[in-house]
Amino acid sequence: MIPVSRDAAGFADLDSYAALGDGRSIALSGTDGGIDWWCVPNMDSPPLFDRLLAGSAPLQNGAQAGFFDITPRDAHQVDRRYRPDSNVLETRFRGPEGVALLTESLNSGTAGRLPWCELARRVEVLEGRMSFDITLQLGHRAGLRSPYLSCRGPHETFHVGSVLGLFLHGDGVKITDQGDDRVTARLDLAAGQREILAIVAGANEPLVVPALADIDARIDLSDQEWRDWCGSFAPDHPDRDFLVRQALALKMLLYAPSGAIAAAATTSLPERIGGNKNYDYRFAWVRDAGYVIASFLRLGVVIEAKAALTWLLNQLCAHGARVCFRLDGGVEETVRQVDLPGYRHSRPILAGNRAAHQHQHGIYGDIFETVSVFTRAGNLIDARSAETLSHLADECADRWKLKDSGIWELPELEHYTMSKISCWQALNRAVELADAGQLPTTCRDRWSRERQRIADWIDANCWNEDLGAYVMHPGTTRLDASLALAVRFDFDGHDRLRRTLDAIDRDLGADRHLHYRYTGMDQEEGCFLACSFWMVEARALLGQMDEARTLMVGLRQTIADGPGILPEMIDPRTGAWLGNMPQGLSHLAALQASLTLQQV
């Protein structure tokens, strides 16, 4: 049973949210029946509901943050779960006089994603009686828009900027108050009764008005679509439910209109409460997209993997070696602040990400590793993509000696060890692809020689014998947990990598089997969840199965009370979730660790 609570400012703990997705947008639903985040119509659109970043207090301009509550009137407790093999969410409310079930879905249709956004919420009483308070509060886009209602024939529509929407419900929902930006209502149900409430919306497009019965039916249709998608996943895997849950979260982050894969569905959730490390992750990183593609291929999910790889190669061909792209393609040129209070008053709130204008050597390794996995699965690279990849390999061979921002997107340019290993990885895979006939062989020998130079440089400059570890960059004693990935990349020197993992555990390890990203972060942020799952995978690949299993069990216990999605970070002292979510990199690392434990 989950206690239902918000703090005095109206904020809920991040681990109280579950995600709903339809391949275009993602909504976050809390244990108390409140939807606090939903960007309409796309993941990177301005939010229609934004209480996640504002709480319940009035904003400076007199507006209020948006949300959609269906909350039992009496005191109650909550059980919540996703349906098996599905992203349809069920929340069971237990009150003094009855038990009710709230079933929620961002609906799809028989042909996949609907050409409109359809947020469906089914309320049914299973035992006794229960009354609900309902509030639909439209967001004001941080005061930049003023919502209003208008009549279109028999339908009352709402408008928020370019968004046109409908609040649909049955006769059992009794409206108690209504204004341009707010609707309140009451719902009383007895055992065996149920009601459908839905929001249908779009932006700058005609709007379909579906029947409530069709919306209701599409909840179960969507559930079946999710289950069909999961049907062939790892049927003999001993931890299949965990594996499938990670894949389902990643599937929600796949932006179906283009094939891009979002890093996360939110912006500006803090890496430390009250801190200023708050970023917009509603973009497609080459790294994250590449890892998703590789993971999907390991699961046999070829269609999504091919679509994502095509999109990624097209972006690299058109825009060069960029760190991240907009979900609809292209590079975001601006970063601006949004006038919201921030989650538990953690500011700034940002739209856009500065990483779009950084250079990270890691993108070379990420794209070549992805293509390598794709071709090892028996697939082929086309001529234009091969030309793009060859140019990227040449660029990597030229640029590896330069400083960059590193995997952690730091403003300080350095010769980061992990960046050099990523360049080695890129050229190593380029040579293998050329040898397999997937890339032109014109520069193959040059790539091979440069690959060896990189390895020699790393051995000469990045190893610290006193620490017994590869350091974050030459001239420092700081450690970097991302070096655990070097094991997956088959970088030479497994003895040194084992010692580096031991040093990471010793200096970056924390309570709850978690790890900080690099030295000094214990003062600035929580532990980066992906790093600990990378450690599981690395230990397993090095044959240290007891250590790998022990760490995996501990991590599973740490996230056990979560709803099925994962954050970017966790505070090892309190267990509080931090950072944007659902965080693709966390789910990727968890999935890879689970697969590798079984494979090894």
QUIMOQUI-V828340 format. One record per residue. N is the residue number from 1. PHI is phi in degrees with one decimal (999 if undefined). Layout:
N:PHI ; N:PHI
//
This chain:
1:999 ; 2:-106.0 ; 3:-66.9 ; 4:-99.1 ; 5:-159.4 ; 6:-127.8 ; 7:-77.5 ; 8:-61.3 ; 9:-89.9 ; 10:90.0 ; 11:-92.6 ; 12:-106.6 ; 13:-60.3 ; 14:-64.3 ; 15:-77.1 ; 16:-90.3 ; 17:-102.2 ; 18:-117.1 ; 19:-111.5 ; 20:-117.8 ; 21:-146.7 ; 22:-133.7 ; 23:87.8 ; 24:-138.2 ; 25:-138.0 ; 26:-135.7 ; 27:-113.4 ; 28:-109.9 ; 29:-114.7 ; 30:-88.7 ; 31:-66.0 ; 32:-91.7 ; 33:85.0 ; 34:-103.3 ; 35:-92.8 ; 36:-106.4 ; 37:-148.9 ; 38:-161.8 ; 39:-93.7 ; 40:-126.5 ; 41:-92.7 ; 42:-119.6 ; 43:-57.3 ; 44:-102.1 ; 45:-74.5 ; 46:-60.3 ; 47:-75.1 ; 48:-79.1 ; 49:-116.2 ; 50:-138.8 ; 51:-59.9 ; 52:-51.7 ; 53:-106.7 ; 54:-139.2 ; 55:70.7 ; 56:-102.1 ; 57:-72.0 ; 58:-60.0 ; 59:-78.8 ; 60:-59.6 ; 61:-90.3 ; 62:87.0 ; 63:-77.3 ; 64:-129.9 ; 65:-65.9 ; 66:-85.9 ; 67:-165.0 ; 68:-140.7 ; 69:-101.7 ; 70:-128.4 ; 71:-124.8 ; 72:-55.9 ; 73:-70.2 ; 74:-92.3 ; 75:-56.5 ; 76:-158.5 ; 77:-121.3 ; 78:-132.4 ; 79:-116.6 ; 80:-144.5 ; 81:-160.9 ; 82:-78.4 ; 83:-61.3 ; 84:-55.9 ; 85:57.6 ; 86:-151.3 ; 87:-103.6 ; 88:-82.7 ; 89:-105.1 ; 90:-120.3 ; 91:-120.5 ; 92:-103.7 ; 93:-98.0 ; 94:-118.2 ; 95:-113.7 ; 96:-67.0 ; 97:-118.1 ; 98:-179.0 ; 99:-128.2 ; 100:-129.0 ; 101:-123.2 ; 102:-104.8 ; 103:-111.1 ; 104:-127.6 ; 105:-156.5 ; 106:-89.8 ; 107:-75.7 ; 108:-120.7 ; 109:-122.6 ; 110:-66.3 ; 111:-98.5 ; 112:100.7 ; 113:-60.3 ; 114:-70.4 ; 115:-82.8 ; 116:-150.8 ; 117:-88.2 ; 118:-134.3 ; 119:-92.9 ; 120:-110.8 ; 121:-134.5 ; 122:-102.4 ; 123:-112.4 ; 124:-140.0 ; 125:-96.9 ; 126:-93.9 ; 127:-142.1 ; 128:65.9 ; 129:-136.3 ; 130:-157.1 ; 131:-113.8 ; 132:-127.2 ; 133:-95.8 ; 134:-120.6 ; 135:-135.0 ; 136:-111.2 ; 137:-111.7 ; 138:-80.9 ; 139:-70.9 ; 140:-106.1 ; 141:51.3 ; 142:55.7 ; 143:85.1 ; 144:-84.5 ; 145:-134.3 ; 146:-117.8 ; 147:-62.6 ; 148:-152.9 ; 149:-104.2 ; 150:-150.7 ; 151:-99.5 ; 152:-122.3 ; 153:63.9 ; 154:-82.3 ; 155:-107.8 ; 156:-99.3 ; 157:-107.5 ; 158:-115.0 ; 159:-130.7 ; 160:-135.1 ; 161:61.1 ; 162:-83.9 ; 163:-83.0 ; 164:-116.7 ; 165:-147.3 ; 166:-128.7 ; 167:-103.4 ; 168:-107.1 ; 169:-163.6 ; 170:-87.3 ; 171:-68.8 ; 172:-71.0 ; 173:-84.2 ; 174:-101.5 ; 175:-68.8 ; 176:-105.1 ; 177:-161.6 ; 178:-151.2 ; 179:-136.7 ; 180:-64.6 ; 181:-120.1 ; 182:-150.7 ; 183:-129.4 ; 184:-118.5 ; 185:-155.2 ; 186:-130.6 ; 187:-135.6 ; 188:-117.5 ; 189:-132.7 ; 190:-114.1 ; 191:-51.3 ; 192:91.9 ; 193:-96.6 ; 194:-151.6 ; 195:-143.5 ; 196:-109.7 ; 197:-122.8 ; 198:-150.5 ; 199:-120.1 ; 200:-114.2 ; 201:-150.8 ; 202:-158.1 ; 203:-136.3 ; 204:51.7 ; 205:-157.2 ; 206:-59.2 ; 207:-119.5 ; 208:-77.9 ; 209:-111.9 ; 210:-77.3 ; 211:-72.8 ; 212:-58.7 ; 213:-62.3 ; 214:-68.9 ; 215:-62.3 ; 216:-59.6 ; 217:-64.7 ; 218:-71.8 ; 219:-59.8 ; 220:-75.0 ; 221:-63.4 ; 222:-62.2 ; 223:-57.8 ; 224:-65.6 ; 225:-61.4 ; 226:-61.8 ; 227:-66.5 ; 228:-63.0 ; 229:-62.4 ; 230:-85.6 ; 231:-58.1 ; 232:-99.7 ; 233:-71.6 ; 234:32.2 ; 235:-60.9 ; 236:-102.1 ; 237:-69.6 ; 238:-66.0 ; 239:-122.8 ; 240:-61.7 ; 241:-59.5 ; 242:-65.0 ; 243:-61.3 ; 244:-65.2 ; 245:-63.6 ; 246:-66.8 ; 247:-64.2 ; 248:-65.8 ; 249:-64.2 ; 250:-65.4 ; 251:-62.1 ; 252:-63.4 ; 253:-82.1 ; 254:-81.1 ; 255:-84.3 ; 256:-60.0 ; 257:-58.6 ; 258:-120.1 ; 259:96.4 ; 260:-68.7 ; 261:-122.7 ; 262:-73.5 ; 263:-68.4 ; 264:-160.7 ; 265:-99.3 ; 266:-129.6 ; 267:-126.8 ; 268:68.9 ; 269:-71.6 ; 270:-76.2 ; 271:-84.0 ; 272:-152.2 ; 273:-60.3 ; 274:85.4 ; 275:-84.8 ; 276:-111.3 ; 277:-89.2 ; 278:-126.5 ; 279:-127.1 ; 280:-93.5 ; 281:-105.6 ; 282:-87.0 ; 283:-134.2 ; 284:-101.2 ; 285:-81.7 ; 286:-57.5 ; 287:-59.0 ; 288:-64.7 ; 289:-61.5 ; 290:-62.4 ; 291:-67.4 ; 292:-63.2 ; 293:-58.9 ; 294:-62.7 ; 295:-67.3 ; 296:-61.1 ; 297:-65.7 ; 298:-63.8 ; 299:-86.9 ; 300:84.6 ; 301:-89.8 ; 302:-80.6 ; 303:-62.4 ; 304:-65.5 ; 305:-63.2 ; 306:-66.0 ; 307:-61.5 ; 308:-67.9 ; 309:-67.4 ; 310:-59.7 ; 311:-60.3 ; 312:-65.0 ; 313:-65.9 ; 314:-63.2 ; 315:-66.9 ; 316:-66.5 ; 317:-67.2 ; 318:-79.5 ; 319:-122.4 ; 320:80.9 ; 321:-78.0 ; 322:-96.1 ; 323:-77.5 ; 324:-149.9 ; 325:-133.5 ; 326:-64.0 ; 327:-66.5 ; 328:-93.1 ; 329:101.2 ; 330:89.5 ; 331:-111.4 ; 332:-71.8 ; 333:-93.1 ; 334:-125.9 ; 335:-126.3 ; 336:-129.8 ; 337:-91.3 ; 338:-108.9 ; 339:-84.6 ; 340:-126.4 ; 341:-65.0 ; 342:91.5 ; 343:-60.5 ; 344:46.5 ; 345:64.6 ; 346:-101.7 ; 347:-124.4 ; 348:-85.8 ; 349:-102.1 ; 350:-120.1 ; 351:-122.3 ; 352:106.4 ; 353:-140.9 ; 354:-65.9 ; 355:-61.4 ; 356:-59.5 ; 357:-110.5 ; 358:-88.0 ; 359:-116.9 ; 360:-128.9 ; 361:-61.1 ; 362:-58.5 ; 363:-64.5 ; 364:-65.2 ; 365:-62.9 ; 366:-63.6 ; 367:-71.8 ; 368:-72.0 ; 369:-63.7 ; 370:-63.5 ; 371:-64.6 ; 372:-61.7 ; 373:-62.1 ; 374:-60.9 ; 375:-76.2 ; 376:-64.9 ; 377:-80.8 ; 378:96.0 ; 379:-96.7 ; 380:-123.3 ; 381:-105.2 ; 382:-79.7 ; 383:-65.7 ; 384:-65.8 ; 385:-64.1 ; 386:-62.3 ; 387:-65.7 ; 388:-59.1 ; 389:-65.7 ; 390:-64.0 ; 391:-62.6 ; 392:-65.8 ; 393:-65.2 ; 394:-61.9 ; 395:-63.1 ; 396:-61.5 ; 397:-62.7 ; 398:-81.8 ; 399:-99.4 ; 400:-62.9 ; 401:-77.6 ; 402:-84.3 ; 403:-73.8 ; 404:-147.1 ; 405:-88.7 ; 406:75.7 ; 407:-62.1 ; 408:-93.1 ; 409:56.9 ; 410:-84.5 ; 411:-71.6 ; 412:-83.7 ; 413:-77.0 ; 414:-145.9 ; 415:-86.6 ; 416:-66.4 ; 417:-58.8 ; 418:-64.5 ; 419:-65.5 ; 420:-66.1 ; 421:-63.6 ; 422:-64.9 ; 423:-66.4 ; 424:-59.4 ; 425:-59.2 ; 426:-61.2 ; 427:-71.3 ; 428:-61.9 ; 429:-70.0 ; 430:-61.2 ; 431:-61.3 ; 432:-62.3 ; 433:-66.3 ; 434:-65.0 ; 435:-64.0 ; 436:-87.6 ; 437:82.0 ; 438:-87.2 ; 439:-127.2 ; 440:-58.8 ; 441:-96.7 ; 442:-53.1 ; 443:-105.3 ; 444:-56.9 ; 445:-67.3 ; 446:-63.3 ; 447:-60.5 ; 448:-63.8 ; 449:-65.6 ; 450:-68.1 ; 451:-56.6 ; 452:-68.6 ; 453:-61.7 ; 454:-64.0 ; 455:-60.1 ; 456:-64.0 ; 457:-64.4 ; 458:-62.6 ; 459:-62.7 ; 460:-80.5 ; 461:-118.8 ; 462:-110.3 ; 463:-95.7 ; 464:-118.6 ; 465:-67.8 ; 466:-63.0 ; 467:-82.2 ; 468:67.9 ; 469:-160.7 ; 470:-71.7 ; 471:-91.8 ; 472:-63.1 ; 473:-161.1 ; 474:-57.1 ; 475:88.2 ; 476:-130.8 ; 477:-107.4 ; 478:-70.9 ; 479:-108.7 ; 480:-134.5 ; 481:-67.7 ; 482:-65.9 ; 483:-64.8 ; 484:-59.9 ; 485:-67.4 ; 486:-59.6 ; 487:-67.4 ; 488:-61.0 ; 489:-79.9 ; 490:65.9 ; 491:-67.3 ; 492:-67.3 ; 493:92.2 ; 494:-64.6 ; 495:-63.4 ; 496:-65.6 ; 497:-68.3 ; 498:-60.8 ; 499:-66.0 ; 500:-65.2 ; 501:-61.3 ; 502:-61.6 ; 503:-66.9 ; 504:-62.5 ; 505:-59.3 ; 506:-69.9 ; 507:-101.5 ; 508:-112.5 ; 509:-71.1 ; 510:-142.0 ; 511:-61.8 ; 512:65.1 ; 513:63.9 ; 514:-104.4 ; 515:-137.4 ; 516:-79.0 ; 517:-66.2 ; 518:-157.7 ; 519:-56.8 ; 520:98.1 ; 521:-75.5 ; 522:-63.7 ; 523:-94.5 ; 524:-121.4 ; 525:-159.9 ; 526:-81.4 ; 527:-80.1 ; 528:-85.3 ; 529:-60.5 ; 530:-59.8 ; 531:-58.6 ; 532:-69.6 ; 533:-69.2 ; 534:-62.1 ; 535:-65.4 ; 536:-58.1 ; 537:-62.0 ; 538:-64.1 ; 539:-59.5 ; 540:-64.7 ; 541:-66.0 ; 542:-87.2 ; 543:84.0 ; 544:-93.3 ; 545:-69.5 ; 546:-61.8 ; 547:-63.8 ; 548:-64.0 ; 549:-66.7 ; 550:-61.0 ; 551:-65.4 ; 552:-63.4 ; 553:-61.1 ; 554:-63.4 ; 555:-65.6 ; 556:-63.2 ; 557:-66.7 ; 558:-64.5 ; 559:-100.1 ; 560:-61.6 ; 561:-85.3 ; 562:-73.5 ; 563:-80.5 ; 564:126.4 ; 565:-107.3 ; 566:-123.9 ; 567:-89.0 ; 568:-76.4 ; 569:-138.6 ; 570:-136.2 ; 571:-75.7 ; 572:-68.6 ; 573:-81.6 ; 574:-110.8 ; 575:81.1 ; 576:-68.3 ; 577:-80.4 ; 578:-140.9 ; 579:85.3 ; 580:-69.3 ; 581:-159.8 ; 582:-60.1 ; 583:-91.0 ; 584:-57.5 ; 585:-64.7 ; 586:-65.0 ; 587:-64.9 ; 588:-60.5 ; 589:-63.9 ; 590:-65.6 ; 591:-63.7 ; 592:-61.8 ; 593:-63.3 ; 594:-64.4 ; 595:-63.1 ; 596:-68.0 ; 597:-57.1 ; 598:-71.5 ; 599:-64.2 ; 600:-67.7
//
